[in-house]
Amino acid sequence: MAVVELNYDLNEPAYATLYRERSKLRLVDLCGYEVHNQPHYAAIWEEANGSASRPSWSGHAIRAHDYQQVIHDREVENLQPVRINGYSIGYDTFFAAIWEKSDGPVRVTQHGLLLGALSSHLKQVRQQGSRIVDITCYSSFGTNQDPHCPQVDWVNRFASICEKSDGRDWEVTLTPIEDYQAEFSRQTQLGRWPVRVGGFTCAPPRGFPHCEALGPIEQMIIALWEKQGELAGPVRHGLDINAYVQEQATQANAKCRPVCIGGYSWNLGDFAVQRFNPIWERREAQPVISNLVTKFMRDFAAPGLSMAVAKDGRLAWSAAFGLADKESGTRVTTSSQFRIASVSKPITSAAIMKLTAENRVRLQDFVFGASGQLEELVPSDARAKGIAVEHLLEHSCGGWPRLGDGGDPMFLNYAMSQSELIAWVLANRGLDTDPGTKFAYSNFGYCLLGRIIEKASGQTYQDYVRQNILLPCGIDSMFIAGDTQLDRRPEEVVYYDQNGADPYSIRVSRLDANGGWLATPTDLVRFAVRMDGFPTPPDILPADWLTWMTTPSKVEGANGYAKGWDTTADGAYLHDGDLPGTAAVVARAKDGYCWAALVNTRDIDTDSNRSITTTGLVNLMWDVHDQVDVWPMSQPL
């Protein structure tokens, strides 16, 4: 569940201060309104870690005559309008607006349109194959543009944001507040529900609010409706500030998050008071995750996907989607096993940390040389004798990088056994830098850690990890993967690569410590909750070693990488991975959540040689974390 914060009735200095303080949160709704001739603002902020984490810009007091320049400036920055709100303070008109970077359809915003043209505008939007994304009405003081009787007066206007239609059914209505409940009933009978609701004071001619009370003015409600299966959460309209505060507390207790404020002014100038048309949503796991996964699988051509989420050490969600085998039509289940690629590295790191806690290995131990953990191995580059165990954990050993000249050593010479490959690499590939000076991601380094585990424990890598790391986590079904389709385990999926690579031509079994494990997401979550530093269930490592394992390296270029975990500035740690035909992620967030997700495909960006499938999967799971507020279960792990 993401941090969601609602602020209202902020004056100008208070909003400006809050805006600076909330710079790491995403602004999702913003409106300005007049209270006794003074500007006030309301805003909704959300934590944004996944696809919602994107460049943005917002302005809360943009003068109407400056707004066209703002539009131009944001278009130059390739930002698109997300929210638009018009309001007046005294005789001056302003806009509050949010713009964001987006890969979606191009959006167009228009403003200053006379209210009388609303019907023709909506008709034109439909004729262009577009839909309304947001709409606002407001009263501005200026020339009424009546050709028969032009005069300076209060004029009712509107502004909108539209984009190419995605086929959804939508409608915009404008009604007096006393008729809105009837309109609500009519729309909901048609299966439409409000997604944006605003209000404004429809002023009579020649109203001068700073001098006298106005005559028979109206409160009007402008609403955008969309067809949905059911109402996602409560909606209210015309609330005064006391009712709004009380209702927000009620909805927060019901785990409903605010998504629309709908703040506006009833009356104008000295007589203006605030009113609200709020919308909340109850973000339950099943519909939210189903929509997110459907989009992910479409965008990344994923045949199958499986995921699991834990909260406070207990399983909150486990689900599987799509096909494990396209030819047979076998579907993915929560028991389906996937190659987890480099998500194996936190497991290997945990094994090293356990041996270190037991004084069987020291992080400062040299790897090679007479006193080294692997003294029998003799590298050709003399600098390699300075490599310590810690350097391998942090990818600062100085050589054998994944993206180095000559290719990743772990994906060369498939005819060689693991020991033959190690000997060949040490004899033929020197270091690029001195050990401990620069970060360079090295699969080969983690292969060497696997051999250190074997040397220190007297067991095979797989046996030691299964008995001392996995079984204490309650995991008994994880194994090192086989290489060919004939080696597939009964519950293992089939892999499909999108770049022409053959998932069954690589020596996955030889990757063991750096990328060879098979797992389900639930098993990975069982591992993660025992590595999360939270009270329950108990962690399998002593607290000080877990802290050391997840403390970012200080070497140049580490960029938050620790010892088998990639860390974030806000206290999360995670690891992703990919191989031809598979992508994976496991993560632990600072708020008690852990999760894992696996897919049986991969697509590589050929320019960067990075897996866009893996990036998409990481973003998907952060979106799940940020958007779901209500989970269906809480089971022991």
N, C-alpha and C positions, 0 to 999 in steps of 0.2 A: 504494500500500500504506500503510495507516494505521499509526501508532504503536500497538503492542500491548505491554502491560507486565504481567507476572505477578509478584506478590509473595507470599511465604508465610512462615510462622513469625514473624510480626511480633507483638511484645508490644504492650500498650496504648499506651504513649507513641509507639512507632515507627509504629503504624498511624495514630494521630491526626496525627502530623507529615506522613506521606505523604499522608493525605487532604487536608490543606491544600495541599500542594505540587502535587497532581494535580487541582486544581480545574477546569482547562480540559479534562480528559479525561473520558470517560464511563465510569462504573463499571458493568461488565456482569456481574460475578459476585462474590459475597462470602460468606465463611463463617467461623464461629468454631469453635474446638475447644479441648479441654483437654489440656495437657501437664504432667504432674506437679503437678496442682492449680492450674495457672496458665493464664490465657486467652491464646490465640494466634489470629491472624487471617491469612487469605489473600484476595487480591483480584486480579481481572483488570480492567485499564483499557484503553480504546481511544480513539483519536482519533475525534472525532465532528464532522463538518462539515455534513452534509446533513440528511436527515430524522431521523437519530439525534441531532442536536443539539437538545435539548429540556430544559425544566425538570425537575429531579429532586430527590430527597431520599433519603438513606440513613442507617441507624443500624446500628452494629456490636455494640452491647452494650445492647440494649433489654430491661429486666427483663420477665419474663413477665406480671407483674401490671400493667405499664404499656402493654402492647402494644395493648390494645383502644382506649385513648385515642389512641395513635399512629395507628391505623386511622382513627379519627374525624377527627383533625387533617388527615391526608392527603386524606381524602375532601372536606373543606372546601376544600382547595387544588386540587381537581380532578386529583389525581394518582392513578395506578393502580399496584397492586403488580406488581412484575416478578420479584423473587427473594425467597424466604423460606428461612431456615436456623435450626433450633433446636438448642441445645447447652446443656450444663450445666457449671458450674465449681463444684466442691465440691457443696454442696447447693442452689445457686442455678441457676435456669434463665433463659436469655437467648435473644433472637432477633437475628439479623442480617438486614436486609431492605433492598431497593431499591424505590423508587417513582419513576415517571416520568409526565410528561404524555403522553397518548396520545389519538389520534382513533379508535382501534380499539374493539372491543367492551368493554363494561363488565366489569371483573374483580372477583371476590369472593374474599376470603381468609378462611379459618377456621383456628383454632389451638386447642391444648389438647385436641384430640379423643383419646379413648382408642384405643390401637392395635387393640383388639378390634373397634372400629367401622369399620375401614378398608374392609372389603368392602362394607358397607352404604353407606358414604359414596360410594365409587366408583360403585355402582349408582345412587345418587340423582343424582349428577352426570350420568350418561348419560341417565337418565330426564328430566332437565331440559333435554336437548339441549345440554349443555355439554361441555367437555373440560378436563382437568388441564393447567395451564401449568407449575407447579412443585409439588414436594412434598418434605417433610422429615420424618424421624422422629427422636425424641430421647427420652432418659430424664430424668424430672424427679422430684424428691423431694417427696412430698406424700401426701395421703390417697388410698388406692388405690380408693376408691369401691365397694368390695365390700360389698353390703348384708348379707351373711352374716357377714363378718369384717372390718369396717372397721379400718384401722390406717394409721399413717404409714409409708410405705415408698417404694421406687423404683417409679415407674409409667412405662410406655412409652406415648408419645403421638405424635401427628403433626399437621402443619399443611399446608395446601394453598392454592394459588391456582388458580381456574378461570375460564373465560370461555365465551361461547357458541361452540359447535362450528362449525368451518368445513368440516366433512366429512371431515377427516383421520382415519385409523385410529390409535388410540392404546390403550395399556394400561399399567397400573402393576403391578409385581410386588414382592413382599417375600420374600426368600430368605436363608437362612444363607449366609455367604460361601463355604463349601465347595461349595454347590450353584449358585453364580451362573454359573459357566462353562457348565454344562449348560443353565441358563435362557437364557443368551446364545445358545447354539446353537439352542435351540428358537425363540426370537423371530426370529433372523435368517433361519431357514428360512421363516418366515412373512412375510419382507420388512420386519420392524420392526428399527429400530436405536435404541440408547439416545441420548436427548437430555439427560437429567438423571439423574445417579447420585449417591446419597448413602449414608451408612452410619451406624450407631450401635451402641452396646453395649447389648444387651438384658439388663438386669441381673436377677438372681434376687431373691427377697424378702429383706428385712432385710440388704441389703449396705451396709456402712459403709466406703467406700473409703479414708477417711483413717486408719483404724485397722488394717485387715488386708487381705490379698489376698482377692479374691472367689473364690467357688467356680466351678462350671461355667457361666460366662457365655458368650454367643454374640455374634459379630460378625454383624450383619445388613446386607443390602444392599437399599435401596429404589431402584427404577429406573423412570423414565418412558420408554416406548418409543413411537416413531412410525413409521408405514410410509413408507419412502423407496425411491427407485430403487436406491440403493447407499449404502454407508457413506461419509460425507463425510471421515472421518479416523480416526486410531487411537483406541482406547479401552483403558483399563487399569483394574484394580481392586485394592484392598488394598495399595497401594504404601507402603512406609515412606519416610521423608524422603530417605534416600540414593538409593533407586531412583527416587523422583519427580524429584529434581534431575537425575539422569542422563538420565531419559526426556525431560524437558523440553528439555534440550540437544539430544538426538537429534531431536526433533520440530521444534525451531526451525531446525536445519540443513536439514530436509526442507521448510521453508516451510509448516509447519502451525501454526496459531495456537490457543492454548488458549481453550476456550469454557466449560468446566465444570471446577471444581476438585475438588468432591466431598470436601472435607476433613471429617474426623470423628475422634473419639477411640476408640481401642481400650482398653477398661477404663475405670475411673473414678477420680477423685481423684488420690491420690499415685501410683497405678499407671498413670495414663492416658498413652498415647503417641499420636502423630498417625499417621493413615493417609489415603490419598488415592485417589479413584476418578475420575481425570481423563479428559476428552474433548478431543480436538483436531479441528480441521477444516482440510482443505486447500482453500482458497478459490480455485478455478480460474476463469478469466474466463468461459468459456462458460456454465456453469450459473448462476453468480452473476448475471451481466449479464442472461441470459435471464429469470430470475425478476424482477429489478428492472424490466426494461423491460416485461414482461407486466403487472405491477402498475401502472406509470406509464401505459401506453396504456389500460388499463381505467379507471383513476381520472380521467384527463384526456381521455378520448374522442379519443385521437390516432389518425388514420388511418395515418400513417406517421412513421417516425423513423429518423435516421441518426446515427452517432457515430463518433468516432475518438479514440484515446488514444495518447500518446507517452510514453516513459520514456527519460531521458537522451539526448534528441534523436533517438530511433529509434521507428518505428511499432510499438507493442505490440498494438494492437487496432483493427480497423475492421469495422463491421457495420451492416447495414440491416434494418429491420423494417417490416412492414405495407405499406400501399398508397400509391403515388404518385398514383394516379387511381382513385377508387372506381367510376366508371362503367365504365371499360375493364377494371378488375381488374389494371392494371399495378402491379407491386410496386416498392417502393423498393429501389434498389441503392446500393452505396457510391459510384457515379458520379452519382447523382441530385443535382441542384442545387436549392438552396432560396434564397429571399430571406433575407438575414441581418439585415435591419433595423439596429438601432443597433450591432451588432457591427462595422458599417462604421467606427465612430468610432476604434477603435485603429488602423485602417489609415490613415485620414486624419491622425491624430496622428503616425504614423510618417513620413508624407510631409512634414509640416511640420518634424519633427525633422531629417530628412535635409537639407532645404533650409536649415535653421538651421545644421547642422554644416558646410554648404558656404558659409556666410556670404551666402546669397541672401535670407534672412529672419532677423530677430531677434525673439525673443519679446517684447522691449520695444517693438517697432515699433507705432506707432498704426495702426489700421485705416482710419480716416477722416481727412479734413482734408488740407491742402496737402502734408504730409509723410507721409501715410498710405499703406499698401499699396494701398488702394482709394480713392485720392484723388478719383476721378471721382464717387463716391457721396456724397450730401449728406444726412445724417439731419436730421429736423426738430427733434429734441431735442439741444440744444447739448452736453449731458453725454456724448453718444455719441462726441464727439471725443476723449474720454479713454479709450476702449476700446483696449486693446493686444491683440496676438495671443495672449499668455498668458491673458488674460481669457476669450477664446473657447474655448481649450483646456480651461480649468478650469470653464467654465459660470459665470463670475462677471462677465459683461459688463454685468449690471444690468437686462436686459430680455429680451423675447420668449421667455418660458418655455413649456415644454411644457404646464404646467397653469395658466397664467395666465388672467386675464379676457380674453375675446374669442377664446380658443382658440389652439392651436398654429399659428403662422403658416404652417408648412410643409404644413398640411392644410387651407388655405383657398384660395379663388379658383383652382380647378383649371383654369380657362380660360386663366390667365396662364402665360406662359413663366417660366422661372426668373429671368431678368433683370427681367422685369416685376413678378414677385412681390417681389423684393428692393427694387425702387424703391418699390413700394406700401407695404411694411412700414415702410421708413425714413421715408416721408412721413406715415404714419398711426398708427404705433405708437411711442410714446415709451418711455423707460426707467422702471423701477419703483424702482430704487435707483442710487446712484452706482457706476460700474464698480469692480470689485475689492473690494467690501465684503461681498457675500453670494452664496452658491451658489444658482443656480436653473437647473435642467437645461434647456438650450436647443438644440433641433434646428436652429433658424435660425442660431445661432452657428456650428455646424459647417458649415452651408451656406456661410456667409461664408468659412470656412477653405478650402473647396473653390475659391472664387474667388481667394483669395490664392495658392493653389498654381498656379492657371492664370496669374495675373499674373506670378509670380516665375519660372515655368518656361517660359512661352511655349507651353505645350501645353495640350490639354484636360485636365481633371481625370483622366478615365479613362485617357488615354494616358500621362500622367506616372506615375500610380500603377502601372499595369501594367508599364511599362518599368523603373521605378526601385525599386519596393517588391516587387511580386509576382514578376516574373521572376527577380530575384536569390534569391527563396525557392524557386524551382523550380515556380512556379505559372503556368500559361499558359491556364487555362480559366475564370478569373473575369472577369465582365463586369458592367456596370450592368444591372439588370433592366429588362424592359419593363413596360408598364402593363397591357395587356389579355391575354386568353387567346390571341389571335392573335399576340401578341409573345413567347409562351413559347418558350424555347430547347428543342432536342430532348430534353435530359436533365432539364428542369425539371419539378418536381412540380406538382400542382394543389393550390390552397389552399382550405381550408374554415374559415370563421369560425363560432364558436358563439354570437355575439351579434347576428347579423343583418346585420353589415357585409359589404359586397361587396369582396373582395380585389382585384377588377379594376376598381374605380372610382377608385382612388387613383393619384396621379401618382408612382409609385415612381421612374421615371427622373429626375424633378425632385429627388428626395431625395439623389441620388448620394453626396455626401460625408458626409451625416449618417445615411443609412440605405438606400442604393440597390443595394448589391452582391449578386450571386448567388455562391454557393460550395457546395462540398462540405465536410463536416467534415474530411476529410483535408487539403484545401487550407488550411483555417483552422489546422490543427495545423502544417502546413508553415510558415505565417506565425509562429505562436506560438513554435515552437522556435528561430526566428531573432530572437526578441525576449525571450528568457528569461533572459539573463545567465549562462547556463551555457556551459562550454567548447566543446561540440560540439552541432550544427554552429555555425560562427561566426555571430555576430549581424550583422545588416545595418546597425546603428547603432553608433557609437562608445560605449564603456561609460559615459562620463560623461553622454552625452545620453540613454542608456537609463535611467540612474539618475534623471536629472532628470524624464524622462517618467513614471516610476512612483513618484515621491515625492508623498505626499498634499498637497493644497492646504491652506493655513492659513486660507482664508477661512471666515467663519461659515457653518455648515450643510453644509460639504463632506463631512463624515462619511467620510473616507477616499478620496474621489475625487481622482485625480491629474490627468493630462493625457491623456484618452482611455482611461484604465484606472480601474477601481474597485479599491481595495486593501483587504486585510484586515490585522488586527493581527499575524498570524503570518507575513507576508511573501508571501502570494499576491496575484496581481492577475488581474482578469477583467473581462469586459463581457458583458452580456446585451442582448437586444433583442426587440421584437415589433412586428408589423404585423397588420392583419386577416388571419387565416389562416396566420400563421407565428410561431414563437418560436425563439430562438437563444441560444447561449452559447458563449464561448471563454474558456479559463482557463489560467493558469500557476501551479502550486503550488510551494512552497518546496523540495520534495524531488525535483525533477527531472521531475515529471509535467506534461504539457500535454494539454488535451483540448478537444474541441468537440462540440456536439450540435445538431441541427436537427429541427424537427417542422413538419408542414404544417397546423397548426390553432392557434387561440388562443381562450382563454376569459377574459373580463375580469370582475373583481369590480366590480360597478357602484357600490358604496359608495366604494371607494378609487380606482377607475379604474386599477387595476393588473392586470397579466396574471397570473392564478394559474397558467396554463400555463407561463409563463416561470419563475416561482418553483419550480414542480414540476420543471422541467427542470434548473435549477441544482442543486436538492437531489438529483435522480437522479444527476447526474455526480459530486457529492461522495460519494454512497453508493457508486458504482462505485470511486472512488479509495480509499475507506475499507475496502471489503469484499473487494476482489480482491487476492490475494497472488501468484498465479501467472499469467503472461501467456504466450500461445501463440507469440508471434513477436517478432522484433526486426529490423525492416527499415529500411534507410536512408530518409530523407525528403528 
